[in-house]
């Protein structure tokens, strides 16, 4: 593999507005609408990204036949201090599944479920 293994992620949702409100509140960002490349009625809201920096970007996606929650993919969002975003989860309509914990030399993580039942990870070095 010549580069980082993740180039894009998608988080499938049932209620686009509810999920948008959750992620915008927790991460204090604005998600932007993407054009449906398939013209199949796909709704996509992209996270902000900077293609010149480390990491991958992605989008919230609503697609017929693909329900939210219950999947086995876990996306970790990079944070300065994951406790900050963790503190916003409940007020934004999600639940904290595992509070900030050390993962040794690799920093700290928190696990949460979003407003759609998807598990997400929060990662920071402090």
N, C-alpha and C positions, 0 to 999 in steps of 0.2 A: 504494500500500500504506500503510495507516494506522498500522501498528505493525511490530514486528520480524517478519521473514519466517518464522521458525521458531517454531511454537507447541507442538510435540511431536515426539519421535523414538522410533523403535522399532528395536532391534537384534535381528535374528532369530538364534536359537541352536538347536543340536541337542540339547545336554545342559544343561538348566536349572540343575541343581545345580553343575556344573562352571563354567558361565558366572557364576553367582551368586558362587561362591567367588572367581573371578578379579576381578570388579568390586569386591566388598567388600574384597578384599585391596589392590588397587591404589589405590582412592580412600578407603579407611578409612571406609566408610559401610555402613548396613544397608538392603538392598532389601526392600520390602514387597510382599506378594501383592496383586494386584488381582483383582476379580471379572471373570469372562469376560462381556463385554457381549453376546456372540453366542450363548452356550451351545453352542458348537461344539467344546468341549474345548480351548480356547485357554488356555495358561498364560502369565501375565504377572507380572513382578516389577518394581515401579516404583522409580526412583531417588528419593531424598528431594528435596523441592522447597519453595520458599517463593514463593507466587504474588505476593507484594508486591515481589519483587526482579527485576532484569533477568535475562533468559535464559529458556530453555525446559527443561522436564523431559521424561522419557521412561521407557521400560521395556524390559526384556529380554522377548522374546516367542518362544514355541515354538508353531508352527502347522503343521499337516499341509500338505504341498505347498510349503512355503517353507523351503528349506534355508539353513543359515548359510553365511557366507563368499561370496566371488566377486561381491559386488554392487558398484555404483559410487557408493554414497553414503558420504560421510565425515563423521562426527560429531566435532566438536572439543569436548572437555571443558575448562572453564575451571579453571585451577590458579593458586596463588600463585607457584609455581616449578615448571614442568613437569618439571624434572630429578628432583624428589622422587617424583612418580608414576612416571616412567620407570624409576627405580631399583627399583620394586616389580614391574614387568611380568614379568620372567623367573621370579622365584620364585613368581608367581601362575599360571604356566602359559602365558604369552604370549611373544612375541618383539618386540624393539625393531627396527623397520625403518629408522628414521632418528633418530639421537640429537639431542638439543637443538641447535637451530640458530636463528640470528637471522633474523627477517623484517623487519629494519629498524625503522622507527618503530612497527610494529605488534606488536613484542614478539618472542616466541620460540615455536617449536613442536617437538614430538617426534611421531613416527609409530610406532605399534605395532600388532601383530596380537593380538587377544584369544585366549582358549582355544578359540574356535570358528572361528578363521580370519578374523574380521571386522577390517578395518583401522579404527583409531580415531586421532584426533588429540588431542594435549594442547597447550593454549595458555596462555601466561602473559605478563605484561608484563615480567618480570625473568628 
